């Protein structure tokens, strides 16, 4: 049975997404090709850890830096390996509507259960243009659409009024809200609560317990790649009313966030974060390489050792 309460073959937009849906990293070979064997192990690792879904080709998946061929391999491998155990969402982050639709058709053909779109990036669009973007994607595809609010990187904000309009008309079924202002995410949750089966997720990895207590449906945490079971325990504890246990697991995840800060001195913040995720997964024996997509500064042995020290401090490796 699906963790979101449906059987394989039932439309996802008839139920409510919730819980932990990690934005899965994309394992790469040193030559930049997709490491399919590592990807299969990662899918199993996440599902065995209790996640409620998998989000492929999101920000942590380095989607904007992957070729169409790489994207297709990631989508088809993820869907095949998940084998109906959890829903798979495919990212269709693009600079324009036509490209987003093309990515959506590719994801749909691969068998995903839903797609996730940001506002178009590069040019800054106004609210009517953003609404038109999501409506066009919805009209072109036969799978549910999740909106992804990512103003830091996209440079456009999906505001509450826009989201209510899109949700009420059935264009979108969920929102991933990646903003530091948790109060604003809560305000969106309040404004959208009347829309049946609509879900809101925080994209922040350090506030899962707080978000759930505020009525937010779940989290899409990058650190969920490394510690899916810890995030699942956080969700289960909050739902059981065991807030001390929830806080314990959440605080461990805050400490785990140090893996994102161990990159080489000349690495960008994002290269350090993604390299840290992958380095940790190498330490855990899940993937083979810590390779990130060019032009991100690659990790070196010293950075990898620093990530190992973080994991040892949390008792995740010996």
C-alpha positions as protocol buffer text, in pm:
chain_id: "A"
residue {
  index: 1
  type: UNK
  ca { x: 0 y: 0 z: 0 }
}
residue {
  index: 2
  type: UNK
  ca { x: 109 y: 354 z: -65 }
}
residue {
  index: 3
  type: UNK
  ca { x: 222 y: 546 z: 244 }
}
residue {
  index: 4
  type: UNK
  ca { x: -16 y: 826 z: 141 }
}
residue {
  index: 5
  type: UNK
  ca { x: -311 y: 592 z: 166 }
}
residue {
  index: 6
  type: UNK
  ca { x: -365 y: 466 z: -186 }
}
residue {
  index: 7
  type: UNK
  ca { x: -291 y: 156 z: -389 }
}
residue {
  index: 8
  type: UNK
  ca { x: -80 y: 155 z: -704 }
}
residue {
  index: 9
  type: UNK
  ca { x: -292 y: 270 z: -994 }
}
residue {
  index: 10
  type: UNK
  ca { x: -509 y: 513 z: -797 }
}
residue {
  index: 11
  type: UNK
  ca { x: -476 y: 878 z: -904 }
}
residue {
  index: 12
  type: UNK
  ca { x: -251 y: 1067 z: -665 }
}
residue {
  index: 13
  type: UNK
  ca { x: -468 y: 1378 z: -679 }
}
residue {
  index: 14
  type: UNK
  ca { x: -747 y: 1189 z: -500 }
}
residue {
  index: 15
  type: UNK
  ca { x: -540 y: 1164 z: -182 }
}
residue {
  index: 16
  type: UNK
  ca { x: -321 y: 1388 z: 28 }
}
residue {
  index: 17
  type: UNK
  ca { x: 57 y: 1387 z: 16 }
}
residue {
  index: 18
  type: UNK
  ca { x: 222 y: 1408 z: 357 }
}
residue {
  index: 19
  type: UNK
  ca { x: 528 y: 1319 z: 561 }
}
residue {
  index: 20
  type: UNK
  ca { x: 888 y: 1303 z: 445 }
}
residue {
  index: 21
  type: UNK
  ca { x: 960 y: 1328 z: 71 }
}
residue {
  index: 22
  type: UNK
  ca { x: 1337 y: 1377 z: 29 }
}
residue {
  index: 23
  type: UNK
  ca { x: 1466 y: 1573 z: -271 }
}
residue {
  index: 24
  type: UNK
  ca { x: 1688 y: 1287 z: -386 }
}
residue {
  index: 25
  type: UNK
  ca { x: 2046 y: 1356 z: -489 }
}
residue {
  index: 26
  type: UNK
  ca { x: 2161 y: 1233 z: -830 }
}
residue {
  index: 27
  type: UNK
  ca { x: 2454 y: 990 z: -796 }
}
residue {
  index: 28
  type: UNK
  ca { x: 2711 y: 1054 z: -1069 }
}
residue {
  index: 29
  type: UNK
  ca { x: 3014 y: 867 z: -1196 }
}
residue {
  index: 30
  type: UNK
  ca { x: 3345 y: 1057 z: -1206 }
}
residue {
  index: 31
  type: UNK
  ca { x: 3287 y: 1108 z: -1581 }
}
residue {
  index: 32
  type: UNK
  ca { x: 2954 y: 1279 z: -1508 }
}
residue {
  index: 33
  type: UNK
  ca { x: 2723 y: 999 z: -1621 }
}
residue {
  index: 34
  type: UNK
  ca { x: 2445 y: 883 z: -1391 }
}
residue {
  index: 35
  type: UNK
  ca { x: 2559 y: 607 z: -1155 }
}
residue {
  index: 36
  type: UNK
  ca { x: 2261 y: 377 z: -1201 }
}
residue {
  index: 37
  type: UNK
  ca { x: 2372 y: 114 z: -950 }
}
residue {
  index: 38
  type: UNK
  ca { x: 2417 y: 379 z: -679 }
}
residue {
  index: 39
  type: UNK
  ca { x: 2084 y: 536 z: -770 }
}
residue {
  index: 40
  type: UNK
  ca { x: 1906 y: 205 z: -722 }
}
residue {
  index: 41
  type: UNK
  ca { x: 2070 y: 159 z: -381 }
}
residue {
  index: 42
  type: UNK
  ca { x: 1973 y: 512 z: -284 }
}
residue {
  index: 43
  type: UNK
  ca { x: 1608 y: 458 z: -375 }
}
residue {
  index: 44
  type: UNK
  ca { x: 1603 y: 143 z: -160 }
}
residue {
  index: 45
  type: UNK
  ca { x: 1784 y: 322 z: 124 }
}
residue {
  index: 46
  type: UNK
  ca { x: 1525 y: 599 z: 130 }
}
residue {
  index: 47
  type: UNK
  ca { x: 1228 y: 364 z: 114 }
}
residue {
  index: 48
  type: UNK
  ca { x: 1375 y: 132 z: 377 }
}
residue {
  index: 49
  type: UNK
  ca { x: 1420 y: 442 z: 594 }
}
residue {
  index: 50
  type: UNK
  ca { x: 1046 y: 502 z: 590 }
}
residue {
  index: 51
  type: UNK
  ca { x: 1005 y: 799 z: 357 }
}
residue {
  index: 52
  type: UNK
  ca { x: 656 y: 879 z: 232 }
}
residue {
  index: 53
  type: UNK
  ca { x: 770 y: 959 z: -122 }
}
residue {
  index: 54
  type: UNK
  ca { x: 1071 y: 1048 z: -338 }
}
residue {
  index: 55
  type: UNK
  ca { x: 1130 y: 1374 z: -526 }
}
residue {
  index: 56
  type: UNK
  ca { x: 1372 y: 1317 z: -814 }
}
residue {
  index: 57
  type: UNK
  ca { x: 1531 y: 1601 z: -1013 }
}
residue {
  index: 58
  type: UNK
  ca { x: 1481 y: 1872 z: -757 }
}
residue {
  index: 59
  type: UNK
  ca { x: 1735 y: 2125 z: -635 }
}
residue {
  index: 60
  type: UNK
  ca { x: 1935 y: 1867 z: -439 }
}
residue {
  index: 61
  type: UNK
  ca { x: 1918 y: 1645 z: -748 }
}
residue {
  index: 62
  type: UNK
  ca { x: 2111 y: 1914 z: -940 }
}
residue {
  index: 63
  type: UNK
  ca { x: 1837 y: 1908 z: -1203 }
}
residue {
  index: 64
  type: UNK
  ca { x: 1924 y: 2236 z: -1381 }
}
residue {
  index: 65
  type: UNK
  ca { x: 2274 y: 2100 z: -1453 }
}
residue {
  index: 66
  type: UNK
  ca { x: 2168 y: 1765 z: -1600 }
}
residue {
  index: 67
  type: UNK
  ca { x: 2116 y: 1683 z: -1966 }
}
residue {
  index: 68
  type: UNK
  ca { x: 1789 y: 1550 z: -2104 }
}
residue {
  index: 69
  type: UNK
  ca { x: 1951 y: 1208 z: -2130 }
}
residue {
  index: 70
  type: UNK
  ca { x: 2065 y: 1215 z: -1770 }
}
residue {
  index: 71
  type: UNK
  ca { x: 1719 y: 1327 z: -1659 }
}
residue {
  index: 72
  type: UNK
  ca { x: 1557 y: 1037 z: -1842 }
}
residue {
  index: 73
  type: UNK
  ca { x: 1790 y: 783 z: -1680 }
}
residue {
  index: 74
  type: UNK
  ca { x: 1719 y: 926 z: -1333 }
}
residue {
  index: 75
  type: UNK
  ca { x: 1343 y: 926 z: -1379 }
}
residue {
  index: 76
  type: UNK
  ca { x: 1311 y: 581 z: -1532 }
}
residue {
  index: 77
  type: UNK
  ca { x: 1552 y: 421 z: -1287 }
}
residue {
  index: 78
  type: UNK
  ca { x: 1382 y: 580 z: -986 }
}
residue {
  index: 79
  type: UNK
  ca { x: 1032 y: 477 z: -1095 }
}
residue {
  index: 80
  type: UNK
  ca { x: 1147 y: 124 z: -1177 }
}
residue {
  index: 81
  type: UNK
  ca { x: 1334 y: 79 z: -849 }
}
residue {
  index: 82
  type: UNK
  ca { x: 1058 y: 230 z: -636 }
}
residue {
  index: 83
  type: UNK
  ca { x: 825 y: -24 z: -797 }
}
residue {
  index: 84
  type: UNK
  ca { x: 510 y: 127 z: -654 }
}
residue {
  index: 85
  type: UNK
  ca { x: 629 y: 126 z: -293 }
}
residue {
  index: 86
  type: UNK
  ca { x: 609 y: 505 z: -261 }
}
residue {
  index: 87
  type: UNK
  ca { x: 499 y: 781 z: -498 }
}
residue {
  index: 88
  type: UNK
  ca { x: 772 y: 932 z: -715 }
}
residue {
  index: 89
  type: UNK
  ca { x: 763 y: 1301 z: -804 }
}
residue {
  index: 90
  type: UNK
  ca { x: 969 y: 1436 z: -1093 }
}
residue {
  index: 91
  type: UNK
  ca { x: 1107 y: 1788 z: -1101 }
}
residue {
  index: 92
  type: UNK
  ca { x: 1035 y: 1998 z: -1410 }
}
residue {
  index: 93
  type: UNK
  ca { x: 1228 y: 2311 z: -1310 }
}
residue {
  index: 94
  type: UNK
  ca { x: 1272 y: 2521 z: -1625 }
}
residue {
  index: 95
  type: UNK
  ca { x: 1330 y: 2874 z: -1752 }
}
residue {
  index: 96
  type: UNK
  ca { x: 1012 y: 2882 z: -1960 }
}
residue {
  index: 97
  type: UNK
  ca { x: 673 y: 2716 z: -1990 }
}
residue {
  index: 98
  type: UNK
  ca { x: 747 y: 2517 z: -2306 }
}
residue {
  index: 99
  type: UNK
  ca { x: 1056 y: 2363 z: -2147 }
}
residue {
  index: 100
  type: UNK
  ca { x: 867 y: 2280 z: -1828 }
}
residue {
  index: 101
  type: UNK
  ca { x: 597 y: 2105 z: -2031 }
}
residue {
  index: 102
  type: UNK
  ca { x: 860 y: 1910 z: -2226 }
}
residue {
  index: 103
  type: UNK
  ca { x: 1023 y: 1803 z: -1900 }
}
residue {
  index: 104
  type: UNK
  ca { x: 678 y: 1713 z: -1768 }
}
residue {
  index: 105
  type: UNK
  ca { x: 600 y: 1496 z: -2068 }
}
residue {
  index: 106
  type: UNK
  ca { x: 936 y: 1322 z: -2024 }
}
residue {
  index: 107
  type: UNK
  ca { x: 857 y: 1259 z: -1656 }
}
residue {
  index: 108
  type: UNK
  ca { x: 505 y: 1143 z: -1736 }
}
residue {
  index: 109
  type: UNK
  ca { x: 639 y: 898 z: -1996 }
}
residue {
  index: 110
  type: UNK
  ca { x: 882 y: 764 z: -1735 }
}
residue {
  index: 111
  type: UNK
  ca { x: 588 y: 679 z: -1508 }
}
residue {
  index: 112
  type: UNK
  ca { x: 611 y: 936 z: -1228 }
}
residue {
  index: 113
  type: UNK
  ca { x: 314 y: 992 z: -999 }
}
residue {
  index: 114
  type: UNK
  ca { x: 337 y: 1370 z: -1014 }
}
residue {
  index: 115
  type: UNK
  ca { x: 557 y: 1659 z: -1125 }
}
residue {
  index: 116
  type: UNK
  ca { x: 703 y: 1955 z: -937 }
}
residue {
  index: 117
  type: UNK
  ca { x: 748 y: 2297 z: -1099 }
}
residue {
  index: 118
  type: UNK
  ca { x: 897 y: 2625 z: -984 }
}
residue {
  index: 119
  type: UNK
  ca { x: 826 y: 2961 z: -1137 }
}
residue {
  index: 120
  type: UNK
  ca { x: 1033 y: 3007 z: -1455 }
}
residue {
  index: 121
  type: UNK
  ca { x: 1382 y: 3124 z: -1365 }
}
residue {
  index: 122
  type: UNK
  ca { x: 1616 y: 3384 z: -1524 }
}
residue {
  index: 123
  type: UNK
  ca { x: 1350 y: 3643 z: -1618 }
}
residue {
  index: 124
  type: UNK
  ca { x: 1134 y: 3777 z: -1335 }
}
residue {
  index: 125
  type: UNK
  ca { x: 765 y: 3726 z: -1413 }
}
residue {
  index: 126
  type: UNK
  ca { x: 461 y: 3894 z: -1261 }
}
residue {
  index: 127
  type: UNK
  ca { x: 175 y: 3705 z: -1089 }
}
residue {
  index: 128
  type: UNK
  ca { x: -51 y: 3677 z: -1397 }
}
residue {
  index: 129
  type: UNK
  ca { x: 238 y: 3525 z: -1595 }
}
residue {
  index: 130
  type: UNK
  ca { x: 316 y: 3282 z: -1315 }
}
residue {
  index: 131
  type: UNK
  ca { x: -47 y: 3172 z: -1291 }
}
residue {
  index: 132
  type: UNK
  ca { x: -51 y: 3120 z: -1668 }
}
residue {
  index: 133
  type: UNK
  ca { x: 268 y: 2912 z: -1640 }
}
residue {
  index: 134
  type: UNK
  ca { x: 117 y: 2666 z: -1393 }
}
residue {
  index: 135
  type: UNK
  ca { x: -215 y: 2650 z: -1576 }
}
residue {
  index: 136
  type: UNK
  ca { x: -41 y: 2566 z: -1903 }
}
residue {
  index: 137
  type: UNK
  ca { x: 161 y: 2287 z: -1741 }
}
residue {
  index: 138
  type: UNK
  ca { x: -150 y: 2143 z: -1577 }
}
residue {
  index: 139
  type: UNK
  ca { x: -343 y: 2152 z: -1905 }
}
residue {
  index: 140
  type: UNK
  ca { x: -64 y: 1977 z: -2097 }
}
residue {
  index: 141
  type: UNK
  ca { x: -8 y: 1685 z: -1860 }
}
residue {
  index: 142
  type: UNK
  ca { x: -206 y: 1397 z: -1716 }
}
residue {
  index: 143
  type: UNK
  ca { x: -27 y: 1379 z: -1381 }
}
residue {
  index: 144
  type: UNK
  ca { x: -77 y: 1598 z: -1071 }
}
residue {
  index: 145
  type: UNK
  ca { x: 125 y: 1917 z: -1037 }
}
residue {
  index: 146
  type: UNK
  ca { x: 306 y: 2038 z: -723 }
}
residue {
  index: 147
  type: UNK
  ca { x: 417 y: 2402 z: -698 }
}
residue {
  index: 148
  type: UNK
  ca { x: 766 y: 2473 z: -565 }
}
residue {
  index: 149
  type: UNK
  ca { x: 826 y: 2816 z: -412 }
}
residue {
  index: 150
  type: UNK
  ca { x: 1201 y: 2884 z: -428 }
}
residue {
  index: 151
  type: UNK
  ca { x: 1252 y: 3260 z: -443 }
}
residue {
  index: 152
  type: UNK
  ca { x: 1620 y: 3249 z: -342 }
}
residue {
  index: 153
  type: UNK
  ca { x: 1718 y: 3073 z: -665 }
}
residue {
  index: 154
  type: UNK
  ca { x: 1426 y: 3143 z: -899 }
}
residue {
  index: 155
  type: UNK
  ca { x: 1392 y: 3515 z: -809 }
}
residue {
  index: 156
  type: UNK
  ca { x: 1013 y: 3500 z: -818 }
}
residue {
  index: 157
  type: UNK
  ca { x: 773 y: 3437 z: -530 }
}
residue {
  index: 158
  type: UNK
  ca { x: 455 y: 3231 z: -539 }
}
residue {
  index: 159
  type: UNK
  ca { x: 236 y: 3442 z: -312 }
}
residue {
  index: 160
  type: UNK
  ca { x: -59 y: 3324 z: -105 }
}
residue {
  index: 161
  type: UNK
  ca { x: -328 y: 3474 z: -329 }
}
residue {
  index: 162
  type: UNK
  ca { x: -181 y: 3306 z: -636 }
}
residue {
  index: 163
  type: UNK
  ca { x: -152 y: 2970 z: -460 }
}
residue {
  index: 164
  type: UNK
  ca { x: -511 y: 2983 z: -334 }
}
residue {
  index: 165
  type: UNK
  ca { x: -632 y: 3055 z: -688 }
}
residue {
  index: 166
  type: UNK
  ca { x: -434 y: 2765 z: -835 }
}
residue {
  index: 167
  type: UNK
  ca { x: -531 y: 2525 z: -556 }
}
residue {
  index: 168
  type: UNK
  ca { x: -902 y: 2607 z: -559 }
}
residue {
  index: 169
  type: UNK
  ca { x: -928 y: 2550 z: -934 }
}
residue {
  index: 170
  type: UNK
  ca { x: -738 y: 2219 z: -906 }
}
residue {
  index: 171
  type: UNK
  ca { x: -429 y: 2326 z: -1099 }
}
residue {
  index: 172
  type: UNK
  ca { x: -193 y: 2229 z: -816 }
}
residue {
  index: 173
  type: UNK
  ca { x: -232 y: 1964 z: -545 }
}
residue {
  index: 174
  type: UNK
  ca { x: 54 y: 2064 z: -314 }
}
residue {
  index: 175
  type: UNK
  ca { x: 320 y: 2322 z: -236 }
}
residue {
  index: 176
  type: UNK
  ca { x: 683 y: 2290 z: -138 }
}
residue {
  index: 177
  type: UNK
  ca { x: 766 y: 2618 z: 35 }
}
residue {
  index: 178
  type: UNK
  ca { x: 1140 y: 2677 z: 63 }
}
residue {
  index: 179
  type: UNK
  ca { x: 1162 y: 3007 z: 245 }
}
residue {
  index: 180
  type: UNK
  ca { x: 1326 y: 3094 z: 578 }
}
residue {
  index: 181
  type: UNK
  ca { x: 1010 y: 3265 z: 708 }
}
residue {
  index: 182
  type: UNK
  ca { x: 824 y: 2975 z: 869 }
}
residue {
  index: 183
  type: UNK
  ca { x: 549 y: 3213 z: 979 }
}
residue {
  index: 184
  type: UNK
  ca { x: 474 y: 3287 z: 613 }
}
residue {
  index: 185
  type: UNK
  ca { x: 456 y: 2914 z: 535 }
}
residue {
  index: 186
  type: UNK
  ca { x: 213 y: 2880 z: 824 }
}
residue {
  index: 187
  type: UNK
  ca { x: 4 y: 3164 z: 685 }
}
residue {
  index: 188
  type: UNK
  ca { x: -15 y: 2982 z: 352 }
}
residue {
  index: 189
  type: UNK
  ca { x: -125 y: 2666 z: 532 }
}
residue {
  index: 190
  type: UNK
  ca { x: -406 y: 2856 z: 703 }
}
residue {
  index: 191
  type: UNK
  ca { x: -517 y: 3018 z: 378 }
}
residue {
  index: 192
  type: UNK
  ca { x: -522 y: 2685 z: 195 }
}
residue {
  index: 193
  type: UNK
  ca { x: -667 y: 2463 z: 466 }
}
residue {
  index: 194
  type: UNK
  ca { x: -1014 y: 2468 z: 312 }
}
residue {
  index: 195
  type: UNK
  ca { x: -890 y: 2311 z: -13 }
}
residue {
  index: 196
  type: UNK
  ca { x: -960 y: 1939 z: 16 }
}
residue {
  index: 197
  type: UNK
  ca { x: -655 y: 1712 z: -17 }
}
residue {
  index: 198
  type: UNK
  ca { x: -413 y: 2005 z: -66 }
}
residue {
  index: 199
  type: UNK
  ca { x: -75 y: 1961 z: 105 }
}
residue {
  index: 200
  type: UNK
  ca { x: 196 y: 2202 z: 214 }
}
residue {
  index: 201
  type: UNK
  ca { x: 556 y: 2101 z: 276 }
}
residue {
  index: 202
  type: UNK
  ca { x: 844 y: 2296 z: 420 }
}
residue {
  index: 203
  type: UNK
  ca { x: 1169 y: 2276 z: 228 }
}
residue {
  index: 204
  type: UNK
  ca { x: 1373 y: 2352 z: 542 }
}
residue {
  index: 205
  type: UNK
  ca { x: 1555 y: 2062 z: 703 }
}
residue {
  index: 206
  type: UNK
  ca { x: 1578 y: 2207 z: 1055 }
}
residue {
  index: 207
  type: UNK
  ca { x: 1211 y: 2277 z: 1136 }
}
residue {
  index: 208
  type: UNK
  ca { x: 1026 y: 1953 z: 1058 }
}
residue {
  index: 209
  type: UNK
  ca { x: 891 y: 1912 z: 1411 }
}
residue {
  index: 210
  type: UNK
  ca { x: 783 y: 2276 z: 1433 }
}
residue {
  index: 211
  type: UNK
  ca { x: 627 y: 2270 z: 1086 }
}
residue {
  index: 212
  type: UNK
  ca { x: 413 y: 1968 z: 1168 }
}
residue {
  index: 213
  type: UNK
  ca { x: 296 y: 2130 z: 1490 }
}
residue {
  index: 214
  type: UNK
  ca { x: 192 y: 2436 z: 1288 }
}
residue {
  index: 215
  type: UNK
  ca { x: -33 y: 2227 z: 1066 }
}
residue {
  index: 216
  type: UNK
  ca { x: 208 y: 2184 z: 775 }
}
residue {
  index: 217
  type: UNK
  ca { x: 179 y: 1839 z: 619 }
}
residue {
  index: 218
  type: UNK
  ca { x: 543 y: 1739 z: 590 }
}
residue {
  index: 219
  type: UNK
  ca { x: 895 y: 1823 z: 482 }
}
residue {
  index: 220
  type: UNK
  ca { x: 1115 y: 1789 z: 175 }
}
residue {
  index: 221
  type: UNK
  ca { x: 1455 y: 1799 z: 351 }
}
residue {
  index: 222
  type: UNK
  ca { x: 1785 y: 1761 z: 168 }
}
residue {
  index: 223
  type: UNK
  ca { x: 1929 y: 1594 z: 477 }
}
residue {
  index: 224
  type: UNK
  ca { x: 1659 y: 1332 z: 438 }
}
residue {
  index: 225
  type: UNK
  ca { x: 1890 y: 1177 z: 179 }
}
residue {
  index: 226
  type: UNK
  ca { x: 2133 y: 1089 z: 457 }
}
residue {
  index: 227
  type: UNK
  ca { x: 1900 y: 1016 z: 749 }
}
residue {
  index: 228
  type: UNK
  ca { x: 1556 y: 920 z: 618 }
}
residue {
  index: 229
  type: UNK
  ca { x: 1475 y: 708 z: 922 }
}
residue {
  index: 230
  type: UNK
  ca { x: 1557 y: 996 z: 1158 }
}
residue {
  index: 231
  type: UNK
  ca { x: 1316 y: 1223 z: 977 }
}
residue {
  index: 232
  type: UNK
  ca { x: 1052 y: 951 z: 974 }
}
residue {
  index: 233
  type: UNK
  ca { x: 1094 y: 912 z: 1350 }
}
residue {
  index: 234
  type: UNK
  ca { x: 1046 y: 1288 z: 1389 }
}
residue {
  index: 235
  type: UNK
  ca { x: 717 y: 1274 z: 1200 }
}
residue {
  index: 236
  type: UNK
  ca { x: 594 y: 969 z: 1388 }
}
residue {
  index: 237
  type: UNK
  ca { x: 681 y: 1123 z: 1724 }
}
residue {
  index: 238
  type: UNK
  ca { x: 498 y: 1448 z: 1650 }
}
residue {
  index: 239
  type: UNK
  ca { x: 191 y: 1258 z: 1534 }
}
residue {
  index: 240
  type: UNK
  ca { x: 202 y: 1048 z: 1852 }
}
residue {
  index: 241
  type: UNK
  ca { x: 226 y: 1361 z: 2067 }
}
residue {
  index: 242
  type: UNK
  ca { x: 574 y: 1265 z: 2190 }
}
residue {
  index: 243
  type: UNK
  ca { x: 732 y: 1605 z: 2148 }
}
residue {
  index: 244
  type: UNK
  ca { x: 1046 y: 1530 z: 2350 }
}
residue {
  index: 245
  type: UNK
  ca { x: 1134 y: 1245 z: 2114 }
}
residue {
  index: 246
  type: UNK
  ca { x: 1052 y: 1460 z: 1811 }
}
residue {
  index: 247
  type: UNK
  ca { x: 1278 y: 1737 z: 1940 }
}
residue {
  index: 248
  type: UNK
  ca { x: 1558 y: 1486 z: 2005 }
}
residue {
  index: 249
  type: UNK
  ca { x: 1555 y: 1362 z: 1646 }
}
residue {
  index: 250
  type: UNK
  ca { x: 1517 y: 1711 z: 1501 }
}
residue {
  index: 251
  type: UNK
  ca { x: 1812 y: 1842 z: 1700 }
}
residue {
  index: 252
  type: UNK
  ca { x: 2025 y: 1554 z: 1573 }
}
residue {
  index: 253
  type: UNK
  ca { x: 1934 y: 1662 z: 1220 }
}
residue {
  index: 254
  type: UNK
  ca { x: 2036 y: 2019 z: 1297 }
}
residue {
  index: 255
  type: UNK
  ca { x: 2377 y: 1885 z: 1400 }
}
residue {
  index: 256
  type: UNK
  ca { x: 2387 y: 1668 z: 1087 }
}
residue {
  index: 257
  type: UNK
  ca { x: 2351 y: 1988 z: 885 }
}
residue {
  index: 258
  type: UNK
  ca { x: 2723 y: 2045 z: 944 }
}
residue {
  index: 259
  type: UNK
  ca { x: 2794 y: 1804 z: 656 }
}
residue {
  index: 260
  type: UNK
  ca { x: 2681 y: 2085 z: 426 }
}
residue {
  index: 261
  type: UNK
  ca { x: 2964 y: 2311 z: 545 }
}
residue {
  index: 262
  type: UNK
  ca { x: 3267 y: 2087 z: 494 }
}
residue {
  index: 263
  type: UNK
  ca { x: 3352 y: 2158 z: 130 }
}
residue {
  index: 264
  type: UNK
  ca { x: 3689 y: 2284 z: 6 }
}
residue {
  index: 265
  type: UNK
  ca { x: 3767 y: 2644 z: 98 }
}
residue {
  index: 266
  type: UNK
  ca { x: 3704 y: 2768 z: -257 }
}
residue {
  index: 267
  type: UNK
  ca { x: 3372 y: 2581 z: -301 }
}
residue {
  index: 268
  type: UNK
  ca { x: 3042 y: 2767 z: -330 }
}
residue {
  index: 269
  type: UNK
  ca { x: 2782 y: 2720 z: -59 }
}
residue {
  index: 270
  type: UNK
  ca { x: 2568 y: 2502 z: -286 }
}
residue {
  index: 271
  type: UNK
  ca { x: 2865 y: 2290 z: -400 }
}
residue {
  index: 272
  type: UNK
  ca { x: 2959 y: 2233 z: -36 }
}
residue {
  index: 273
  type: UNK
  ca { x: 2603 y: 2130 z: 50 }
}
residue {
  index: 274
  type: UNK
  ca { x: 2554 y: 1888 z: -239 }
}
residue {
  index: 275
  type: UNK
  ca { x: 2904 y: 1748 z: -203 }
}
residue {
  index: 276
  type: UNK
  ca { x: 2834 y: 1700 z: 168 }
}
residue {
  index: 277
  type: UNK
  ca { x: 2517 y: 1505 z: 99 }
}
residue {
  index: 278
  type: UNK
  ca { x: 2697 y: 1277 z: -144 }
}
residue {
  index: 279
  type: UNK
  ca { x: 3008 y: 1239 z: 71 }
}
residue {
  index: 280
  type: UNK
  ca { x: 2790 y: 1128 z: 362 }
}
residue {
  index: 281
  type: UNK
  ca { x: 2614 y: 874 z: 140 }
}
residue {
  index: 282
  type: UNK
  ca { x: 2954 y: 738 z: 35 }
}
residue {
  index: 283
  type: UNK
  ca { x: 3046 y: 698 z: 402 }
}
residue {
  index: 284
  type: UNK
  ca { x: 2717 y: 516 z: 460 }
}
residue {
  index: 285
  type: UNK
  ca { x: 2789 y: 279 z: 174 }
}
residue {
  index: 286
  type: UNK
  ca { x: 2486 y: 388 z: -27 }
}
residue {
  index: 287
  type: UNK
  ca { x: 2652 y: 549 z: -329 }
}
residue {
  index: 288
  type: UNK
  ca { x: 2993 y: 502 z: -486 }
}
residue {
  index: 289
  type: UNK
  ca { x: 3114 y: 855 z: -562 }
}
residue {
  index: 290
  type: UNK
  ca { x: 3071 y: 1208 z: -428 }
}
residue {
  index: 291
  type: UNK
  ca { x: 3085 y: 1360 z: -778 }
}
residue {
  index: 292
  type: UNK
  ca { x: 2874 y: 1672 z: -835 }
}
residue {
  index: 293
  type: UNK
  ca { x: 2773 y: 1824 z: -1168 }
}
residue {
  index: 294
  type: UNK
  ca { x: 3006 y: 2077 z: -1331 }
}
residue {
  index: 295
  type: UNK
  ca { x: 3089 y: 2354 z: -1266 }
}
residue {
  index: 296
  type: UNK
  ca { x: 3048 y: 2284 z: -894 }
}
residue {
  index: 297
  type: UNK
  ca { x: 3378 y: 2259 z: -708 }
}
residue {
  index: 298
  type: UNK
  ca { x: 3434 y: 1888 z: -640 }
}
residue {
  index: 299
  type: UNK
  ca { x: 3499 y: 1753 z: -294 }
}
residue {
  index: 300
  type: UNK
  ca { x: 3848 y: 1635 z: -209 }
}
residue {
  index: 301
  type: UNK
  ca { x: 3969 y: 1374 z: 39 }
}
residue {
  index: 302
  type: UNK
  ca { x: 4008 y: 1631 z: 317 }
}
residue {
  index: 303
  type: UNK
  ca { x: 3648 y: 1748 z: 278 }
}
residue {
  index: 304
  type: UNK
  ca { x: 3529 y: 1388 z: 270 }
}
residue {
  index: 305
  type: UNK
  ca { x: 3713 y: 1317 z: 595 }
}
residue {
  index: 306
  type: UNK
  ca { x: 3551 y: 1619 z: 760 }
}
residue {
  index: 307
  type: UNK
  ca { x: 3207 y: 1486 z: 664 }
}
residue {
  index: 308
  type: UNK
  ca { x: 3306 y: 1153 z: 816 }
}
residue {
  index: 309
  type: UNK
  ca { x: 3391 y: 1329 z: 1140 }
}
residue {
  index: 310
  type: UNK
  ca { x: 3041 y: 1481 z: 1153 }
}
residue {
  index: 311
  type: UNK
  ca { x: 2882 y: 1139 z: 1100 }
}
residue {
  index: 312
  type: UNK
  ca { x: 3102 y: 981 z: 1369 }
}
residue {
  index: 313
  type: UNK
  ca { x: 3005 y: 1252 z: 1613 }
}
residue {
  index: 314
  type: UNK
  ca { x: 2642 y: 1150 z: 1567 }
}
residue {
  index: 315
  type: UNK
  ca { x: 2713 y: 779 z: 1589 }
}
residue {
  index: 316
  type: UNK
  ca { x: 2609 y: 721 z: 1227 }
}
residue {
  index: 317
  type: UNK
  ca { x: 2939 y: 550 z: 1137 }
}
residue {
  index: 318
  type: UNK
  ca { x: 3218 y: 402 z: 1345 }
}
